[in-house]
Amino acid sequence: MIRFTAATLGLVALLALALVLGQPFAALALLSITVFAYFLDKFAVLAGPDRPGQEFPAGHGLSTTLGLLHFPLLYGGVWVLAAGPLPVLDKVLIFFALSLFLGQVGNSNAHELIHRADRWPRRLGTAVYCSLLFGHHASAHTRVHHVHAATDRDPNSARAGETFYAFALRAWAGSFREGLRAETALRKHKGGLHPYLVYAAGALTSLGVAALIAGGSGIVALLGLCLYAQMQLLLSDYVQHYGLRRREIAPGKHEPVGPQHSWNAPHGFSSALMLNAPRHSDHHARPARSYPGLELDRATMPILPHSLPVMAVLALVPPVWRRVMDRRAAKWTGAALPA
């Protein structure tokens, strides 16, 4: 757990200092989640074992702590960006550092929380997503993505040859729609308050807090942070399932999700920072397994050529992305290269 704790809370500390003091901590925070992360991933000694075993604790305490710290960081960032006394350069550095944290660390942790068996951690994860104006992801991820991953029925599984930009528009709208459909169908049998009402109330609350903090400028700052953070989440989805598909074994029925249906990355520091989110195949096989125990099998799981954050950057340049990934995806699916 030392890797996870040091990587995540170290960045939290840098961001907190940046919000209060500005430089040099604003620059250090951005460098930490970008340049430093890239080079630290090169050190194999920082990597966790492919099969961690039972000696790893569950990691619940760190996940809950990160979930609670999310809110002062988010709204502290809103105040600094909208009304704080820091210089413009400091605010620019803080915007990108905080947005990357929210999208890569905050999202990975909220994802961990919504998979918990206990009610309160799930509610905390949902609250994090609501604060980022992305509450519907709590439903779309568990009730749509985990059911239909690596098929055309999942809006968040990128197709071979699809650019990130086309995917992002399709995935945001599609996940909202399909999550709503799944929850509405469930309410017919289960009853109770519709989760989408909760997500709407949570989004309005988040916007209201931003307005109370800094008026219209606070709302603009929140929208900017949320947009950038949501883009990071969608980039992760795009990279982790690009071009991989489950075989249709009967009309409308696909083979079970297997290790070959998600892309994975073994890089130690970024995996620690993202709570092992790059070990995606094992997560799909065992969604309830806590992040420290996720395993990696390099023989049966598709492995990305670079860390997940680096691949996300490549995804922003479609010709480069396709040159790197299309042949790799075709190798795992046996399909012809997309046109």
FIPABA-937187 format. One record per residue (C-alpha): x, y, z. Coordinates in nm, 3 decimals, decimal comma. Layout:
N
<kolgu px="X" py="Y" pz="Z"/>
...
//
This chain:
339
<kolgu px="0,000" py="0,000" pz="0,000"/>
<kolgu px="0,299" py="0,232" pz="0,037"/>
<kolgu px="0,314" py="0,292" pz="-0,342"/>
<kolgu px="-0,052" py="0,389" pz="-0,363"/>
<kolgu px="-0,044" py="0,608" pz="-0,052"/>
<kolgu px="0,276" py="0,795" pz="-0,140"/>
<kolgu px="0,177" py="0,856" pz="-0,503"/>
<kolgu px="-0,178" py="0,978" pz="-0,438"/>
<kolgu px="-0,145" py="1,167" pz="-0,110"/>
<kolgu px="0,186" py="1,316" pz="-0,221"/>
<kolgu px="0,008" py="1,474" pz="-0,515"/>
<kolgu px="-0,279" py="1,585" pz="-0,289"/>
<kolgu px="-0,028" py="1,763" pz="-0,066"/>
<kolgu px="0,134" py="1,940" pz="-0,363"/>
<kolgu px="-0,205" py="2,053" pz="-0,494"/>
<kolgu px="-0,310" py="2,180" pz="-0,150"/>
<kolgu px="0,012" py="2,379" pz="-0,118"/>
<kolgu px="-0,036" py="2,512" pz="-0,471"/>
<kolgu px="-0,386" py="2,635" pz="-0,389"/>
<kolgu px="-0,259" py="2,818" pz="-0,081"/>
<kolgu px="0,086" py="2,937" pz="-0,186"/>
<kolgu px="0,103" py="2,915" pz="-0,564"/>
<kolgu px="0,461" py="2,876" pz="-0,686"/>
<kolgu px="0,670" py="2,666" pz="-0,678"/>
<kolgu px="0,408" py="2,412" pz="-0,578"/>
<kolgu px="0,179" py="2,482" pz="-0,874"/>
<kolgu px="0,458" py="2,388" pz="-1,114"/>
<kolgu px="0,566" py="2,091" pz="-0,902"/>
<kolgu px="0,212" py="1,952" pz="-0,896"/>
<kolgu px="0,181" py="1,971" pz="-1,275"/>
<kolgu px="0,528" py="1,825" pz="-1,326"/>
<kolgu px="0,451" py="1,546" pz="-1,080"/>
<kolgu px="0,148" py="1,418" pz="-1,269"/>
<kolgu px="0,308" py="1,459" pz="-1,612"/>
<kolgu px="0,687" py="1,467" pz="-1,654"/>
<kolgu px="0,783" py="1,304" pz="-1,324"/>
<kolgu px="0,520" py="1,032" pz="-1,370"/>
<kolgu px="0,654" py="0,956" pz="-1,717"/>
<kolgu px="1,011" py="0,909" pz="-1,597"/>
<kolgu px="0,919" py="0,729" pz="-1,275"/>
<kolgu px="0,730" py="0,474" pz="-1,484"/>
<kolgu px="1,065" py="0,381" pz="-1,637"/>
<kolgu px="1,189" py="0,243" pz="-1,304"/>
<kolgu px="1,085" py="-0,122" pz="-1,280"/>
<kolgu px="1,163" py="-0,121" pz="-0,908"/>
<kolgu px="0,852" py="0,095" pz="-0,853"/>
<kolgu px="0,623" py="-0,160" pz="-1,015"/>
<kolgu px="0,403" py="-0,386" pz="-0,809"/>
<kolgu px="0,407" py="-0,764" pz="-0,855"/>
<kolgu px="0,190" py="-0,901" pz="-1,135"/>
<kolgu px="0,015" py="-1,120" pz="-0,877"/>
<kolgu px="0,007" py="-0,928" pz="-0,549"/>
<kolgu px="-0,132" py="-1,212" pz="-0,336"/>
<kolgu px="-0,324" py="-1,192" pz="-0,013"/>
<kolgu px="-0,064" py="-0,993" pz="0,181"/>
<kolgu px="-0,211" py="-0,671" pz="0,039"/>
<kolgu px="-0,473" py="-0,504" pz="0,261"/>
<kolgu px="-0,800" py="-0,397" pz="0,109"/>
<kolgu px="-0,706" py="-0,031" pz="0,065"/>
<kolgu px="-1,045" py="0,095" pz="0,180"/>
<kolgu px="-0,902" py="0,360" pz="0,410"/>
<kolgu px="-0,697" py="0,533" pz="0,140"/>
<kolgu px="-0,987" py="0,523" pz="-0,104"/>
<kolgu px="-1,226" py="0,681" pz="0,147"/>
<kolgu px="-0,967" py="0,944" pz="0,240"/>
<kolgu px="-0,917" py="1,039" pz="-0,125"/>
<kolgu px="-1,292" py="1,056" pz="-0,175"/>
<kolgu px="-1,333" py="1,298" pz="0,115"/>
<kolgu px="-1,033" py="1,510" pz="0,012"/>
<kolgu px="-1,178" py="1,546" pz="-0,337"/>
<kolgu px="-1,428" py="1,812" pz="-0,228"/>
<kolgu px="-1,195" py="2,068" pz="-0,063"/>
<kolgu px="-0,955" py="2,028" pz="-0,355"/>
<kolgu px="-1,227" py="2,076" pz="-0,617"/>
<kolgu px="-1,399" py="2,375" pz="-0,457"/>
<kolgu px="-1,074" py="2,520" pz="-0,328"/>
<kolgu px="-0,959" py="2,509" pz="-0,689"/>
<kolgu px="-1,279" py="2,680" pz="-0,801"/>
<kolgu px="-1,220" py="2,966" pz="-0,558"/>
<kolgu px="-0,852" py="3,007" pz="-0,650"/>
<kolgu px="-0,921" py="3,003" pz="-1,024"/>
<kolgu px="-1,222" py="3,235" pz="-1,005"/>
<kolgu px="-1,141" py="3,478" pz="-0,726"/>
<kolgu px="-0,805" py="3,396" pz="-0,569"/>
<kolgu px="-0,516" py="3,644" pz="-0,550"/>
<kolgu px="-0,259" py="3,423" pz="-0,724"/>
<kolgu px="-0,091" py="3,537" pz="-1,049"/>
<kolgu px="-0,236" py="3,423" pz="-1,381"/>
<kolgu px="0,050" py="3,181" pz="-1,451"/>
<kolgu px="-0,006" py="3,008" pz="-1,117"/>
<kolgu px="-0,377" py="2,973" pz="-1,197"/>
<kolgu px="-0,304" py="2,821" pz="-1,537"/>
<kolgu px="-0,067" py="2,565" pz="-1,384"/>
<kolgu px="-0,317" py="2,486" pz="-1,108"/>
<kolgu px="-0,599" py="2,442" pz="-1,359"/>
<kolgu px="-0,415" py="2,177" pz="-1,557"/>
<kolgu px="-0,264" py="2,002" pz="-1,253"/>
<kolgu px="-0,597" py="1,989" pz="-1,068"/>
<kolgu px="-0,793" py="1,885" pz="-1,377"/>
<kolgu px="-0,551" py="1,599" pz="-1,442"/>
<kolgu px="-0,576" py="1,494" pz="-1,078"/>
<kolgu px="-0,957" py="1,501" pz="-1,089"/>
<kolgu px="-0,969" py="1,305" pz="-1,414"/>
<kolgu px="-0,698" py="1,050" pz="-1,344"/>
<kolgu px="-0,683" py="1,003" pz="-0,967"/>
<kolgu px="-1,025" py="1,130" pz="-0,858"/>
<kolgu px="-1,204" py="0,937" pz="-1,130"/>
<kolgu px="-1,011" py="0,617" pz="-1,062"/>
<kolgu px="-1,092" py="0,644" pz="-0,693"/>
<kolgu px="-1,461" py="0,721" pz="-0,749"/>
<kolgu px="-1,469" py="0,420" pz="-0,983"/>
<kolgu px="-1,325" py="0,210" pz="-0,700"/>
<kolgu px="-1,585" py="0,341" pz="-0,455"/>
<kolgu px="-1,893" py="0,274" pz="-0,672"/>
<kolgu px="-1,790" py="-0,090" pz="-0,694"/>
<kolgu px="-1,787" py="-0,135" pz="-0,316"/>
<kolgu px="-2,038" py="-0,365" pz="-0,153"/>
<kolgu px="-2,112" py="-0,120" pz="0,129"/>
<kolgu px="-2,365" py="0,157" pz="0,071"/>
<kolgu px="-2,173" py="0,456" pz="0,208"/>
<kolgu px="-1,859" py="0,412" pz="-0,002"/>
<kolgu px="-2,083" py="0,380" pz="-0,310"/>
<kolgu px="-2,261" py="0,700" pz="-0,213"/>
<kolgu px="-1,928" py="0,876" pz="-0,167"/>
<kolgu px="-1,814" py="0,768" pz="-0,514"/>
<kolgu px="-2,144" py="0,884" pz="-0,662"/>
<kolgu px="-2,109" py="1,219" pz="-0,485"/>
<kolgu px="-1,763" py="1,263" pz="-0,640"/>
<kolgu px="-1,905" py="1,200" pz="-0,988"/>
<kolgu px="-2,198" py="1,435" pz="-0,921"/>
<kolgu px="-1,961" py="1,712" pz="-0,815"/>
<kolgu px="-1,791" py="1,672" pz="-1,154"/>
<kolgu px="-2,133" py="1,694" pz="-1,328"/>
<kolgu px="-2,092" py="1,332" pz="-1,438"/>
<kolgu px="-2,322" py="1,153" pz="-1,194"/>
<kolgu px="-2,479" py="0,929" pz="-1,458"/>
<kolgu px="-2,145" py="0,750" pz="-1,493"/>
<kolgu px="-2,220" py="0,572" pz="-1,164"/>
<kolgu px="-2,512" py="0,398" pz="-1,337"/>
<kolgu px="-2,375" py="0,369" pz="-1,689"/>
<kolgu px="-2,050" py="0,211" pz="-1,572"/>
<kolgu px="-2,199" py="-0,058" pz="-1,350"/>
<kolgu px="-2,523" py="-0,134" pz="-1,535"/>
<kolgu px="-2,411" py="-0,087" pz="-1,897"/>
<kolgu px="-2,035" py="-0,096" pz="-1,938"/>
<kolgu px="-1,972" py="-0,401" pz="-1,720"/>
<kolgu px="-2,257" py="-0,586" pz="-1,888"/>
<kolgu px="-2,180" py="-0,501" pz="-2,252"/>
<kolgu px="-1,807" py="-0,413" pz="-2,254"/>
<kolgu px="-1,626" py="-0,489" pz="-2,580"/>
<kolgu px="-1,951" py="-0,504" pz="-2,778"/>
<kolgu px="-2,136" py="-0,246" pz="-2,988"/>
<kolgu px="-2,402" py="-0,227" pz="-2,716"/>
<kolgu px="-2,156" py="-0,048" pz="-2,488"/>
<kolgu px="-2,115" py="0,323" pz="-2,573"/>
<kolgu px="-1,785" py="0,331" pz="-2,382"/>
<kolgu px="-1,607" py="0,062" pz="-2,584"/>
<kolgu px="-1,425" py="0,231" pz="-2,873"/>
<kolgu px="-1,447" py="0,068" pz="-3,215"/>
<kolgu px="-1,143" py="-0,004" pz="-3,430"/>
<kolgu px="-1,065" py="0,297" pz="-3,649"/>
<kolgu px="-1,281" py="0,533" pz="-3,439"/>
<kolgu px="-1,111" py="0,857" pz="-3,339"/>
<kolgu px="-1,121" py="0,971" pz="-2,979"/>
<kolgu px="-1,320" py="1,279" pz="-3,074"/>
<kolgu px="-1,597" py="1,079" pz="-3,242"/>
<kolgu px="-1,591" py="0,833" pz="-2,953"/>
<kolgu px="-1,615" py="1,101" pz="-2,684"/>
<kolgu px="-1,933" py="1,253" pz="-2,827"/>
<kolgu px="-2,090" py="0,912" pz="-2,879"/>
<kolgu px="-1,983" py="0,778" pz="-2,539"/>
<kolgu px="-2,100" py="1,075" pz="-2,331"/>
<kolgu px="-2,447" py="1,087" pz="-2,485"/>
<kolgu px="-2,475" py="0,710" pz="-2,520"/>
<kolgu px="-2,374" py="0,634" pz="-2,162"/>
<kolgu px="-2,623" py="0,892" pz="-2,032"/>
<kolgu px="-2,901" py="0,743" pz="-2,242"/>
<kolgu px="-2,822" py="0,376" pz="-2,178"/>
<kolgu px="-2,769" py="0,432" pz="-1,807"/>
<kolgu px="-3,106" py="0,606" pz="-1,787"/>
<kolgu px="-3,269" py="0,320" pz="-1,974"/>
<kolgu px="-3,115" py="0,057" pz="-1,746"/>
<kolgu px="-3,211" py="0,240" pz="-1,426"/>
<kolgu px="-3,566" py="0,308" pz="-1,549"/>
<kolgu px="-3,614" py="-0,060" pz="-1,632"/>
<kolgu px="-3,482" py="-0,157" pz="-1,289"/>
<kolgu px="-3,718" py="0,087" pz="-1,115"/>
<kolgu px="-4,018" py="-0,094" pz="-1,269"/>
<kolgu px="-3,931" py="-0,396" pz="-1,056"/>
<kolgu px="-3,742" py="-0,243" pz="-0,767"/>
<kolgu px="-3,917" py="0,091" pz="-0,717"/>
<kolgu px="-3,760" py="0,368" pz="-0,514"/>
<kolgu px="-3,607" py="0,703" pz="-0,604"/>
<kolgu px="-3,468" py="0,720" pz="-0,957"/>
<kolgu px="-3,087" py="0,766" pz="-0,939"/>
<kolgu px="-3,094" py="1,019" pz="-1,223"/>
<kolgu px="-3,289" py="1,255" pz="-0,997"/>
<kolgu px="-3,006" py="1,221" pz="-0,747"/>
<kolgu px="-2,749" py="1,293" pz="-1,019"/>
<kolgu px="-2,937" py="1,603" pz="-1,130"/>
<kolgu px="-2,970" py="1,728" pz="-0,773"/>
<kolgu px="-2,599" py="1,660" pz="-0,715"/>
<kolgu px="-2,499" py="1,853" pz="-1,026"/>
<kolgu px="-2,718" py="2,149" pz="-0,929"/>
<kolgu px="-2,570" py="2,141" pz="-0,579"/>
<kolgu px="-2,217" py="2,144" pz="-0,720"/>
<kolgu px="-2,300" py="2,439" pz="-0,944"/>
<kolgu px="-2,466" py="2,613" pz="-0,650"/>
<kolgu px="-2,158" py="2,569" pz="-0,431"/>
<kolgu px="-1,940" py="2,713" pz="-0,708"/>
<kolgu px="-2,178" py="3,009" pz="-0,740"/>
<kolgu px="-2,170" py="3,071" pz="-0,365"/>
<kolgu px="-1,791" py="3,060" pz="-0,368"/>
<kolgu px="-1,731" py="3,298" pz="-0,657"/>
<kolgu px="-2,052" py="3,380" pz="-0,842"/>
<kolgu px="-2,063" py="3,339" pz="-1,218"/>
<kolgu px="-1,684" py="3,312" pz="-1,235"/>
<kolgu px="-1,702" py="3,019" pz="-0,995"/>
<kolgu px="-1,947" py="2,840" pz="-1,223"/>
<kolgu px="-1,719" py="2,898" pz="-1,521"/>
<kolgu px="-1,421" py="2,764" pz="-1,324"/>
<kolgu px="-1,616" py="2,455" pz="-1,219"/>
<kolgu px="-1,734" py="2,390" pz="-1,574"/>
<kolgu px="-1,377" py="2,414" pz="-1,702"/>
<kolgu px="-1,243" py="2,172" pz="-1,440"/>
<kolgu px="-1,529" py="1,929" pz="-1,500"/>
<kolgu px="-1,492" py="1,937" pz="-1,877"/>
<kolgu px="-1,120" py="1,861" pz="-1,859"/>
<kolgu px="-1,171" py="1,591" pz="-1,595"/>
<kolgu px="-1,449" py="1,424" pz="-1,794"/>
<kolgu px="-1,224" py="1,423" pz="-2,100"/>
<kolgu px="-0,963" py="1,235" pz="-1,898"/>
<kolgu px="-1,222" py="0,975" pz="-1,798"/>
<kolgu px="-1,333" py="0,929" pz="-2,157"/>
<kolgu px="-0,972" py="0,899" pz="-2,272"/>
<kolgu px="-0,922" py="0,616" pz="-2,023"/>
<kolgu px="-1,230" py="0,435" pz="-2,156"/>
<kolgu px="-1,117" py="0,491" pz="-2,513"/>
<kolgu px="-0,769" py="0,353" pz="-2,455"/>
<kolgu px="-0,868" py="0,058" pz="-2,237"/>
<kolgu px="-1,110" py="-0,104" pz="-2,483"/>
<kolgu px="-1,005" py="0,031" pz="-2,823"/>
<kolgu px="-1,068" py="-0,215" pz="-3,105"/>
<kolgu px="-1,125" py="-0,520" pz="-2,881"/>
<kolgu px="-1,447" py="-0,713" pz="-2,932"/>
<kolgu px="-1,620" py="-1,017" pz="-2,784"/>
<kolgu px="-1,728" py="-1,283" pz="-3,033"/>
<kolgu px="-2,100" py="-1,321" pz="-3,098"/>
<kolgu px="-2,172" py="-1,687" pz="-3,015"/>
<kolgu px="-2,547" py="-1,667" pz="-3,086"/>
<kolgu px="-2,776" py="-1,394" pz="-3,222"/>
<kolgu px="-2,755" py="-1,111" pz="-2,971"/>
<kolgu px="-2,539" py="-1,315" pz="-2,732"/>
<kolgu px="-2,165" py="-1,265" pz="-2,686"/>
<kolgu px="-1,893" py="-1,470" pz="-2,526"/>
<kolgu px="-1,817" py="-1,385" pz="-2,161"/>
<kolgu px="-1,578" py="-1,100" pz="-2,091"/>
<kolgu px="-1,226" py="-1,238" pz="-2,081"/>
<kolgu px="-0,873" py="-1,110" pz="-2,019"/>
<kolgu px="-0,834" py="-1,042" pz="-2,393"/>
<kolgu px="-1,108" py="-0,776" pz="-2,396"/>
<kolgu px="-0,927" py="-0,491" pz="-2,216"/>
<kolgu px="-0,594" py="-0,315" pz="-2,262"/>
<kolgu px="-0,361" py="-0,312" pz="-1,963"/>
<kolgu px="-0,046" py="-0,129" pz="-1,855"/>
<kolgu px="0,213" py="-0,259" pz="-1,605"/>
<kolgu px="0,385" py="0,076" pz="-1,537"/>
<kolgu px="0,439" py="0,116" pz="-1,165"/>
<kolgu px="0,406" py="0,483" pz="-1,075"/>
<kolgu px="0,107" py="0,574" pz="-1,294"/>
<kolgu px="-0,067" py="0,253" pz="-1,186"/>
<kolgu px="-0,015" py="0,350" pz="-0,821"/>
<kolgu px="-0,139" py="0,703" pz="-0,893"/>
<kolgu px="-0,451" py="0,566" pz="-1,066"/>
<kolgu px="-0,514" py="0,294" pz="-0,807"/>
<kolgu px="-0,432" py="0,011" pz="-1,049"/>
<kolgu px="-0,695" py="0,125" pz="-1,301"/>
<kolgu px="-0,455" py="0,020" pz="-1,582"/>
<kolgu px="-0,498" py="-0,342" pz="-1,466"/>
<kolgu px="-0,829" py="-0,337" pz="-1,643"/>
<kolgu px="-0,879" py="-0,698" pz="-1,750"/>
<kolgu px="-0,875" py="-0,832" pz="-1,395"/>
<kolgu px="-1,113" py="-0,558" pz="-1,286"/>
<kolgu px="-1,365" py="-0,670" pz="-1,549"/>
<kolgu px="-1,321" py="-1,032" pz="-1,446"/>
<kolgu px="-1,365" py="-0,952" pz="-1,075"/>
<kolgu px="-1,529" py="-0,607" pz="-1,035"/>
<kolgu px="-1,561" py="-0,643" pz="-0,658"/>
<kolgu px="-1,187" py="-0,703" pz="-0,606"/>
<kolgu px="-1,018" py="-0,408" pz="-0,435"/>
<kolgu px="-0,752" py="-0,227" pz="-0,638"/>
<kolgu px="-0,440" py="-0,345" pz="-0,448"/>
<kolgu px="-0,519" py="-0,705" pz="-0,536"/>
<kolgu px="-0,573" py="-0,665" pz="-0,911"/>
<kolgu px="-0,350" py="-0,901" pz="-1,108"/>
<kolgu px="-0,172" py="-0,883" pz="-1,442"/>
<kolgu px="-0,106" py="-1,173" pz="-1,679"/>
<kolgu px="0,113" py="-1,057" pz="-1,964"/>
<kolgu px="0,053" py="-1,377" pz="-2,163"/>
<kolgu px="-0,326" py="-1,354" pz="-2,183"/>
<kolgu px="-0,396" py="-0,982" pz="-2,142"/>
<kolgu px="-0,337" py="-0,719" pz="-2,412"/>
<kolgu px="-0,057" py="-0,489" pz="-2,296"/>
<kolgu px="-0,027" py="-0,126" pz="-2,404"/>
<kolgu px="0,309" py="-0,019" pz="-2,546"/>
<kolgu px="0,324" py="0,280" pz="-2,309"/>
<kolgu px="0,163" py="0,382" pz="-1,981"/>
<kolgu px="-0,206" py="0,472" pz="-1,978"/>
<kolgu px="-0,146" py="0,851" pz="-1,947"/>
<kolgu px="0,100" py="0,845" pz="-2,239"/>
<kolgu px="-0,145" py="0,645" pz="-2,450"/>
<kolgu px="-0,415" py="0,900" pz="-2,366"/>
<kolgu px="-0,195" py="1,174" pz="-2,511"/>
<kolgu px="-0,136" py="0,968" pz="-2,827"/>
<kolgu px="-0,512" py="0,920" pz="-2,861"/>
<kolgu px="-0,546" py="1,295" pz="-2,913"/>
<kolgu px="-0,357" py="1,260" pz="-3,243"/>
<kolgu px="-0,560" py="1,004" pz="-3,444"/>
<kolgu px="-0,301" py="0,924" pz="-3,716"/>
<kolgu px="-0,034" py="0,851" pz="-3,455"/>
<kolgu px="-0,279" py="0,654" pz="-3,241"/>
<kolgu px="-0,389" py="0,433" pz="-3,528"/>
<kolgu px="-0,033" py="0,371" pz="-3,639"/>
<kolgu px="0,048" py="0,247" pz="-3,288"/>
<kolgu px="-0,272" py="0,059" pz="-3,204"/>
<kolgu px="-0,458" py="-0,074" pz="-3,508"/>
<kolgu px="-0,225" py="-0,367" pz="-3,577"/>
<kolgu px="-0,211" py="-0,454" pz="-3,209"/>
<kolgu px="-0,590" py="-0,459" pz="-3,183"/>
<kolgu px="-0,625" py="-0,666" pz="-3,502"/>
<kolgu px="-0,380" py="-0,920" pz="-3,360"/>
<kolgu px="-0,604" py="-0,980" pz="-3,058"/>
<kolgu px="-0,933" py="-0,989" pz="-3,247"/>
<kolgu px="-0,821" py="-1,161" pz="-3,567"/>
<kolgu px="-1,008" py="-0,894" pz="-3,763"/>
<kolgu px="-0,879" py="-0,711" pz="-4,068"/>
<kolgu px="-0,723" py="-0,371" pz="-4,016"/>
<kolgu px="-0,986" py="-0,092" pz="-4,028"/>
<kolgu px="-0,984" py="0,128" pz="-4,337"/>
//
